[in-house]
Amino acid sequence: MTLFPFHKFPVVGTVVLTLNQFIIDAQHLALTLGATLQRHPRRVVAVLATVMLGTGATAFAVANFAPDASDLPVRQVLEAVQPLPWLSAETIAGASTAAPLILYRSDTTRSNDTAESLLRRLGIVDATAAAFVRSNAEARAALLSRPGRNVTAETDGNNRLVKLSARWTQDDSANFQRMTVERSASGLEKSASFTARTETAPLIAGSRLAGGVIRSSLFAATDDARIPDAVATQIAELFAGDIDFLRALRKGDRFNVVYETLSADNEPLRTGRVISAEFVNGGKTYQAVWFQDVGTKGQYYTLDGNTLRKAFLASPLEFSRMTSGFGGRTHPISRLFKMHKGVDYAAPTGTPVRTVGDGVVDFAGVQRGYGNVIEIKHRDGKSTVFAHLNSMKVQKGQKVEQGDVIGAVGTTGYSTGPHLHFEFRINGEHTDPLNIAKESNSVPLSATARPAFNRMAADMRLKLQAAGSMAVATAQ
């Protein structure tokens, strides 16, 4: 390599010699790095990265061209600020005091509740409040010996009662009752005083989707799906004419349901009507939806528009265990084999018995082995008989409609225990009662109501599909 002869110029020569030496050193370093890179490539890359990062950081630190802050002019600005009206000195001072602690608890009343036991279960330690509940007729009547009522309570940080509310319904109306016990404004003293008041307010209707799979029984499946028994009973009622829930259920059968919920103060109080339901039994699907046309009485229809209301209900009890079917059997008392001309339903004494169809009471009285008996005549020579009743609520000649309660289950006459003996006759001849609902013909929806029904049915199909998806997800 030939270097430029700048050594002839004294000052420049020194700079050039230094530059020439730098070039020679750089070339030597490059050769050394090249040889090293071939032997240790990873180590060299790491070193170079460190050098580059360090160089960048140094360059960043040095390359600062901003003026020195000490050289900048300083200007002081003073401005008066008016405080907001609600941020007065008194307000700020009051805010430093901690807000009172309010605790919320809820429970359900029990049949054996006392004022002390109920308040204790709600976490309330307040002898004055307990004494008020015992002494006040309004509070005592609403809270004690009234099982199943929803109760919510508010307490302070010392577990003293601030406010207690109980809610319940007295009938199937759209309203509920609310009884409130409340501490007076100055009631945080030892001489605390309480007031009680009862109000009537409307229930708020909503709906819930649910579904389940049969493993053993309908009620076991609805329990697993957290569906109330009242809804499970309605499902059985809806499809009892097509499905024998006592003998024909199969493992793997499934159901979906949309039902009404009724809430009071955002607390679920009770369930209402089943709005729509679907049941798959043995691979066959049955569907139902509630629909009420303008100026008519609402009833259930299939999603195709055929009414599910038939001339006769499938059973005189809402849902019960059949203990003896129609046909030959050994009589439980005489021990003789003879024809059993009806079906027996086991049920506790006092269980309501209803008529399965419209008709007129032809007999209501006592008949030897049958005990208390009611016989009802229907159209076309058909009649029904209800035996062993504990009580009778109708008399001869009285008109009854399908579903009316006519008596209660008992064990009168020749009976080994509380049950209902039920018979169905056509022109005096005994017929299997389990077949009467299936033989009834359904009535189609009117043409004028069809458009509104179709819109509602389409919506219910989507909701039932959603309920089915929820049930599958829960099972998985």
C-alpha positions as CSV (number, residue, x, y, z in Angstrom):
1,M,0.0,0.0,0.0
2,T,1.4,3.5,-0.9
3,L,0.7,6.3,1.5
4,F,0.5,9.9,0.4
5,P,3.8,11.8,1.1
6,F,2.4,14.4,3.5
7,H,5.4,14.1,5.7
8,K,7.0,16.9,3.6
9,F,4.6,19.3,5.3
10,P,5.3,19.5,9.1
11,V,1.8,20.2,10.6
12,V,-0.2,18.4,8.0
13,G,2.3,15.5,8.1
14,T,1.6,14.8,11.8
15,V,-2.2,14.6,11.1
16,V,-1.6,12.4,8.0
17,L,0.8,10.1,9.9
18,T,-1.8,9.6,12.5
19,L,-4.5,9.0,9.9
20,N,-2.2,6.5,8.1
21,Q,-1.5,4.7,11.3
22,F,-5.3,4.6,12.0
23,I,-5.9,3.0,8.6
24,I,-3.2,0.4,9.2
25,D,-4.6,-0.4,12.7
26,A,-8.1,-0.6,11.2
27,Q,-7.0,-3.0,8.5
28,H,-5.2,-5.2,11.1
29,L,-8.4,-5.2,13.3
30,A,-10.5,-6.2,10.4
31,L,-8.2,-9.1,9.5
32,T,-8.2,-10.2,13.1
33,L,-12.0,-10.0,13.4
34,G,-12.4,-11.9,10.2
35,A,-10.2,-14.7,11.4
36,T,-12.0,-14.7,14.8
37,L,-15.4,-14.6,13.2
38,Q,-14.6,-17.8,11.3
39,R,-13.6,-19.6,14.5
40,H,-16.1,-18.0,17.0
41,P,-19.0,-16.4,15.1
42,R,-21.5,-16.2,18.0
43,R,-19.0,-14.6,20.4
44,V,-18.0,-12.0,17.9
45,V,-21.6,-11.0,17.1
46,A,-22.4,-10.6,20.8
47,V,-19.3,-8.4,21.2
48,L,-20.2,-6.2,18.2
49,A,-23.8,-5.8,19.5
50,T,-22.5,-4.6,22.9
51,V,-20.2,-2.2,21.2
52,M,-22.9,-0.8,19.0
53,L,-25.4,-0.4,21.9
54,G,-22.8,1.3,24.0
55,T,-21.9,3.6,21.2
56,G,-25.5,4.5,20.5
57,A,-26.1,5.3,24.1
58,T,-23.0,7.5,24.3
59,A,-24.0,9.3,21.1
60,F,-27.4,9.9,22.5
61,A,-26.0,11.3,25.7
62,V,-23.6,13.6,23.9
63,A,-25.9,14.7,21.2
64,N,-27.9,17.1,23.3
65,F,-28.2,20.6,21.7
66,A,-31.0,22.0,24.0
67,P,-30.2,25.1,25.9
68,D,-29.1,24.9,29.6
69,A,-32.2,25.2,31.8
70,S,-30.3,27.5,34.2
71,D,-30.0,30.0,31.3
72,L,-33.7,30.2,30.6
73,P,-35.7,33.2,31.9
74,V,-38.1,32.6,34.8
75,R,-41.5,34.2,35.1
76,Q,-43.9,33.8,38.1
77,V,-47.7,33.9,37.5
78,L,-50.2,34.4,40.4
79,E,-53.9,33.7,39.8
80,A,-56.8,33.5,42.3
81,V,-58.9,30.3,42.2
82,Q,-62.4,30.2,43.5
83,P,-63.4,26.8,45.2
84,L,-66.6,25.0,44.0
85,P,-69.7,25.7,46.2
86,W,-69.9,22.1,47.4
87,L,-66.3,22.0,48.4
88,S,-66.6,24.3,51.4
89,A,-64.4,24.0,54.4
90,E,-67.2,22.3,56.3
91,T,-67.7,19.7,53.4
92,I,-64.0,18.9,53.2
93,A,-63.9,18.5,57.0
94,G,-66.9,16.3,57.0
95,A,-65.4,14.1,54.2
96,S,-62.5,13.3,56.4
97,T,-64.9,11.4,58.7
98,A,-65.5,7.8,57.4
99,A,-68.9,7.1,55.8
100,P,-71.1,4.7,57.9
101,L,-70.7,1.0,57.0
102,I,-73.9,-0.6,55.7
103,L,-74.1,-4.4,55.3
104,Y,-76.8,-6.2,53.3
105,R,-78.0,-9.8,53.9
106,S,-80.9,-11.9,52.8
107,D,-82.6,-15.2,53.8
108,T,-86.0,-17.0,53.9
109,T,-88.4,-17.2,56.8
110,R,-88.9,-20.6,58.4
111,S,-91.9,-22.1,60.1
112,N,-90.2,-22.2,63.5
113,D,-88.7,-18.8,63.4
114,T,-88.7,-16.5,66.4
115,A,-87.7,-12.8,66.3
116,E,-84.3,-13.7,67.7
117,S,-83.6,-16.7,65.4
118,L,-84.5,-14.8,62.3
119,L,-82.4,-11.7,63.1
120,R,-79.5,-13.9,64.2
121,R,-79.6,-15.7,60.9
122,L,-79.4,-12.3,59.2
123,G,-76.4,-11.4,61.2
124,I,-78.3,-8.9,63.4
125,V,-77.3,-8.4,67.0
126,D,-80.0,-6.0,68.2
127,A,-82.2,-6.7,71.2
128,T,-84.3,-3.6,70.6
129,A,-85.1,-4.7,67.0
130,A,-86.0,-8.2,68.2
131,A,-88.3,-6.7,70.9
132,F,-90.0,-4.6,68.2
133,V,-90.6,-7.6,65.9
134,R,-92.2,-9.5,68.8
135,S,-94.4,-6.7,70.0
136,N,-95.5,-5.1,66.7
137,A,-98.5,-7.0,65.2
138,E,-97.7,-6.0,61.6
139,A,-94.1,-7.2,61.8
140,R,-95.0,-10.4,63.8
141,A,-97.7,-11.4,61.3
142,A,-95.4,-10.9,58.3
143,L,-92.3,-12.6,59.7
144,L,-93.2,-15.3,62.3
145,S,-94.8,-18.6,61.4
146,R,-94.7,-17.6,57.7
147,P,-92.3,-20.0,56.0
148,G,-90.8,-19.2,52.6
149,R,-90.9,-15.4,52.6
150,N,-87.9,-13.5,51.2
151,V,-86.3,-11.2,53.7
152,T,-83.5,-8.7,53.2
153,A,-81.8,-6.7,55.9
154,E,-79.5,-3.7,56.2
155,T,-77.3,-3.4,59.2
156,D,-74.7,-0.9,60.4
157,G,-71.1,-1.7,61.3
158,N,-72.1,-2.8,64.7
159,N,-74.6,-5.3,63.3
160,R,-77.6,-3.2,64.5
161,L,-80.7,-3.3,62.3
162,V,-81.2,-0.3,60.0
163,K,-83.9,-1.7,57.7
164,L,-85.6,-5.0,57.1
165,S,-88.0,-5.9,54.3
166,A,-90.1,-9.1,53.7
167,R,-91.8,-9.8,50.4
168,W,-94.5,-12.4,49.5
169,T,-97.5,-13.0,47.3
170,Q,-100.9,-14.0,48.7
171,D,-102.4,-15.3,45.4
172,D,-101.8,-15.6,41.7
173,S,-102.3,-11.9,41.1
174,A,-99.7,-9.6,39.5
175,N,-98.9,-7.9,42.8
176,F,-96.9,-8.6,45.9
177,Q,-96.9,-7.5,49.5
178,R,-93.9,-5.7,51.1
179,M,-93.6,-5.2,54.9
180,T,-90.7,-2.9,56.0
181,V,-89.3,-2.4,59.5
182,E,-87.1,0.7,59.7
183,R,-85.1,2.4,62.4
184,S,-86.0,6.0,62.9
185,A,-83.6,8.8,62.0
186,S,-82.4,9.2,65.5
187,G,-82.5,5.5,66.2
188,L,-78.8,5.0,66.5
189,E,-79.1,5.9,70.2
190,K,-79.9,3.4,72.9
191,S,-83.5,4.6,72.9
192,A,-83.9,3.4,69.3
193,S,-87.3,3.4,67.8
194,F,-88.7,1.5,64.8
195,T,-91.7,1.8,62.5
196,A,-93.4,-0.9,60.4
197,R,-95.5,-0.5,57.2
198,T,-97.0,-2.8,54.6
199,E,-97.3,-1.9,50.9
200,T,-98.7,-3.5,47.8
201,A,-96.5,-3.2,44.6
202,P,-96.6,-4.8,41.1
203,L,-94.5,-7.9,40.3
204,I,-92.0,-7.4,37.4
205,A,-92.3,-10.2,34.8
206,G,-89.3,-11.6,33.1
207,S,-88.3,-14.9,31.4
208,R,-85.7,-17.6,31.9
209,L,-84.3,-20.2,29.5
210,A,-83.3,-23.7,30.8
211,G,-82.9,-27.2,29.5
212,G,-81.9,-30.6,30.8
213,V,-81.3,-34.3,30.0
214,I,-83.1,-37.2,31.6
215,R,-80.9,-39.5,33.5
216,S,-83.4,-41.1,35.8
217,S,-86.6,-39.0,36.2
218,L,-88.1,-35.7,35.1
219,F,-87.8,-34.1,38.5
220,A,-84.3,-35.2,39.0
221,A,-83.4,-33.6,35.6
222,T,-85.2,-30.4,36.4
223,D,-83.4,-30.3,39.8
224,D,-80.1,-30.6,38.1
225,A,-81.0,-27.8,35.8
226,R,-82.2,-25.6,38.8
227,I,-85.7,-25.5,37.4
228,P,-88.5,-25.0,40.0
229,D,-90.8,-27.9,40.7
230,A,-93.8,-25.7,39.6
231,V,-92.3,-25.4,36.1
232,A,-91.4,-29.1,36.0
233,T,-95.1,-29.9,36.8
234,Q,-96.3,-27.7,34.0
235,I,-93.9,-29.4,31.6
236,A,-95.4,-32.8,32.6
237,E,-98.9,-31.4,32.2
238,L,-98.2,-30.0,28.7
239,F,-97.1,-33.3,27.2
240,A,-98.9,-35.8,29.4
241,G,-101.3,-36.5,26.5
242,D,-98.4,-37.6,24.3
243,I,-95.8,-38.9,26.8
244,D,-96.3,-41.3,29.7
245,F,-93.9,-39.7,32.2
246,L,-94.3,-42.6,34.6
247,R,-93.4,-45.4,32.2
248,A,-92.1,-44.1,28.8
249,L,-89.2,-41.8,29.8
250,R,-85.8,-42.9,28.5
251,K,-82.3,-42.1,29.5
252,G,-81.0,-39.4,27.2
253,D,-84.4,-37.8,26.6
254,R,-84.1,-34.1,26.7
255,F,-86.2,-31.0,27.2
256,N,-85.9,-27.2,26.8
257,V,-88.2,-24.6,28.4
258,V,-88.8,-20.9,28.5
259,Y,-90.8,-19.8,31.6
260,E,-91.9,-16.7,33.2
261,T,-90.3,-15.3,36.4
262,L,-91.9,-12.8,38.7
263,S,-89.6,-10.5,40.7
264,A,-90.2,-8.1,43.6
265,D,-87.6,-5.4,44.1
266,N,-85.2,-7.3,41.8
267,E,-85.6,-10.4,44.0
268,P,-87.1,-13.5,42.3
269,L,-90.3,-14.2,44.2
270,R,-92.0,-17.0,42.2
271,T,-92.3,-18.5,38.8
272,G,-95.2,-18.0,36.4
273,R,-96.4,-19.7,33.3
274,V,-94.4,-21.9,31.0
275,I,-94.2,-19.7,27.9
276,S,-92.7,-22.4,25.6
277,A,-91.4,-25.9,26.0
278,E,-89.9,-28.7,23.9
279,F,-89.5,-32.4,24.9
280,V,-87.7,-35.1,22.9
281,N,-88.9,-38.5,24.0
282,G,-87.5,-41.6,22.2
283,G,-86.3,-39.5,19.3
284,K,-89.7,-37.8,18.7
285,T,-90.0,-34.1,19.4
286,Y,-93.0,-32.5,21.1
287,Q,-93.4,-28.7,21.3
288,A,-95.7,-26.2,23.0
289,V,-96.2,-22.5,23.1
290,W,-98.6,-20.3,25.1
291,F,-100.7,-17.9,22.9
292,Q,-103.6,-15.7,23.6
293,D,-105.5,-14.2,20.7
294,V,-107.3,-10.9,21.2
295,G,-110.7,-11.4,22.9
296,T,-110.1,-15.1,23.6
297,K,-108.8,-17.2,26.5
298,G,-105.1,-18.1,26.1
299,Q,-104.0,-21.7,25.7
300,Y,-101.1,-23.8,24.5
301,Y,-100.5,-24.7,20.9
302,T,-98.0,-26.7,18.9
303,L,-95.5,-24.5,17.0
304,D,-97.5,-25.4,13.9
305,G,-100.6,-23.8,15.4
306,N,-102.7,-26.8,16.7
307,T,-104.1,-26.4,20.2
308,L,-102.9,-28.7,22.9
309,R,-106.1,-28.3,24.9
310,K,-108.0,-31.6,24.5
311,A,-111.3,-32.7,25.7
312,F,-109.8,-34.6,28.7
313,L,-106.7,-34.1,30.8
314,A,-104.4,-37.1,31.1
315,S,-104.7,-37.3,34.9
316,P,-106.9,-35.9,37.7
317,L,-103.8,-35.1,39.7
318,E,-101.1,-32.6,38.6
319,F,-98.3,-35.1,38.7
320,S,-98.3,-38.3,40.8
321,R,-97.1,-41.9,41.0
322,M,-99.5,-44.4,39.5
323,T,-99.5,-47.5,41.8
324,S,-102.0,-49.7,40.1
325,G,-103.0,-49.7,36.4
326,F,-106.1,-50.7,34.5
327,G,-106.6,-54.5,34.1
328,G,-106.3,-57.7,36.1
329,R,-104.6,-57.7,39.5
330,T,-104.5,-59.2,42.9
331,H,-106.7,-57.1,45.2
332,P,-104.6,-55.6,48.0
333,I,-107.3,-56.4,50.7
334,S,-109.2,-59.5,49.5
335,R,-106.1,-61.0,47.9
336,L,-108.2,-62.3,45.1
337,F,-107.3,-61.9,41.4
338,K,-109.9,-59.6,39.8
339,M,-110.4,-56.9,37.2
340,H,-109.2,-53.4,38.3
341,K,-111.6,-51.1,36.5
342,G,-109.5,-47.9,36.9
343,V,-106.1,-46.6,37.9
344,D,-104.8,-45.7,41.4
345,Y,-102.6,-42.7,42.1
346,A,-100.6,-42.6,45.3
347,A,-100.6,-39.1,46.8
348,P,-100.7,-37.5,50.3
349,T,-104.0,-36.9,52.0
350,G,-105.3,-33.5,51.0
351,T,-103.8,-33.5,47.5
352,P,-106.2,-31.5,45.2
353,V,-108.2,-33.7,42.8
354,R,-109.5,-32.0,39.6
355,T,-112.0,-32.9,37.0
356,V,-110.4,-34.0,33.7
357,G,-113.1,-32.5,31.5
358,D,-116.2,-30.2,31.3
359,G,-119.4,-31.8,32.7
360,V,-122.0,-32.0,35.4
361,V,-121.7,-33.7,38.8
362,D,-124.0,-36.7,38.7
363,F,-123.2,-38.0,42.2
364,A,-121.3,-36.7,45.3
365,G,-121.6,-38.9,48.4
366,V,-120.6,-42.2,50.0
367,Q,-120.5,-45.6,48.2
368,R,-119.5,-48.5,50.5
369,G,-116.1,-49.7,49.4
370,Y,-115.3,-46.5,47.4
371,G,-115.8,-44.2,50.4
372,N,-116.4,-40.6,49.4
373,V,-117.1,-40.7,45.6
374,I,-117.7,-38.1,42.9
375,E,-119.1,-39.0,39.5
376,I,-119.2,-36.5,36.6
377,K,-121.1,-36.9,33.4
378,H,-119.5,-35.6,30.2
379,R,-120.6,-35.4,26.6
380,D,-121.1,-38.4,24.3
381,G,-122.0,-40.8,27.1
382,K,-118.7,-40.5,28.8
383,S,-118.3,-40.3,32.6
384,T,-115.5,-40.2,35.2
385,V,-115.4,-41.5,38.8
386,F,-113.2,-40.3,41.7
387,A,-113.1,-42.5,44.8
388,H,-111.6,-42.7,48.4
389,L,-111.7,-38.9,48.7
390,N,-110.9,-37.2,51.9
391,S,-113.3,-34.3,51.1
392,M,-115.6,-33.2,48.4
393,K,-116.0,-29.6,47.1
394,V,-118.9,-30.1,44.7
395,Q,-122.5,-31.3,44.9
396,K,-124.9,-33.1,42.6
397,G,-126.1,-31.0,39.6
398,Q,-123.1,-28.6,39.7
399,K,-121.4,-27.7,36.4
400,V,-117.6,-28.1,36.4
401,E,-115.0,-27.1,33.8
402,Q,-111.8,-28.9,33.0
403,G,-109.2,-28.4,35.7
404,D,-111.6,-27.4,38.5
405,V,-110.7,-28.8,41.9
406,I,-113.6,-31.1,43.0
407,G,-112.1,-32.7,46.1
408,A,-109.0,-34.0,47.9
409,V,-107.1,-37.3,48.1
410,G,-108.0,-39.5,51.1
411,T,-108.2,-43.1,52.3
412,T,-112.0,-43.5,52.9
413,G,-113.8,-46.8,52.1
414,Y,-111.8,-50.0,51.4
415,S,-108.3,-48.5,51.2
416,T,-104.8,-49.5,52.4
417,G,-103.5,-45.9,52.3
418,P,-104.1,-42.4,50.9
419,H,-104.6,-42.6,47.1
420,L,-107.1,-41.7,44.4
421,H,-109.0,-44.4,42.5
422,F,-110.0,-43.0,39.1
423,E,-112.3,-44.5,36.5
424,F,-113.3,-43.6,32.9
425,R,-116.5,-45.0,31.4
426,I,-118.0,-44.8,27.9
427,N,-121.7,-45.7,27.9
428,G,-121.2,-47.4,31.2
429,E,-118.3,-49.6,30.0
430,H,-115.0,-49.2,31.8
431,T,-112.1,-48.0,29.6
432,D,-108.4,-47.5,30.4
433,P,-108.2,-43.8,31.7
434,L,-104.6,-43.5,30.4
435,N,-105.9,-43.5,26.8
436,I,-108.6,-40.8,27.1
437,A,-106.3,-37.8,26.4
438,K,-104.7,-39.5,23.4
439,E,-108.1,-40.1,21.8
440,S,-109.1,-36.5,22.0
441,N,-108.9,-34.4,18.9
442,S,-107.0,-31.1,18.8
443,V,-108.4,-27.9,17.3
444,P,-106.4,-25.7,14.9
445,L,-105.7,-22.0,15.3
446,S,-108.0,-19.5,13.7
447,A,-106.9,-17.9,10.4
448,T,-107.1,-14.4,11.7
449,A,-104.7,-15.2,14.6
450,R,-102.2,-17.0,12.4
451,P,-99.9,-14.0,11.5
452,A,-99.4,-12.9,15.1
453,F,-98.9,-16.6,16.2
454,N,-96.4,-17.2,13.5
455,R,-94.2,-14.3,14.6
456,M,-94.3,-15.4,18.2
457,A,-93.6,-19.0,17.3
458,A,-90.5,-18.0,15.3
459,D,-89.2,-16.1,18.3
460,M,-89.9,-19.1,20.6
461,R,-88.0,-21.5,18.2
462,L,-84.9,-19.3,18.6
463,K,-85.2,-19.2,22.4
464,L,-85.7,-23.0,22.6
465,Q,-82.6,-23.5,20.5
466,A,-80.7,-21.2,22.8
467,A,-82.0,-23.1,25.9
468,G,-80.9,-26.4,24.2
469,S,-77.4,-25.0,23.7
470,M,-77.2,-24.0,27.3
471,A,-78.2,-27.5,28.4
472,V,-75.6,-29.1,26.2
473,A,-72.9,-26.7,27.5
474,T,-73.9,-27.5,31.1
475,A,-73.8,-31.3,30.5
476,Q,-70.4,-31.0,29.0
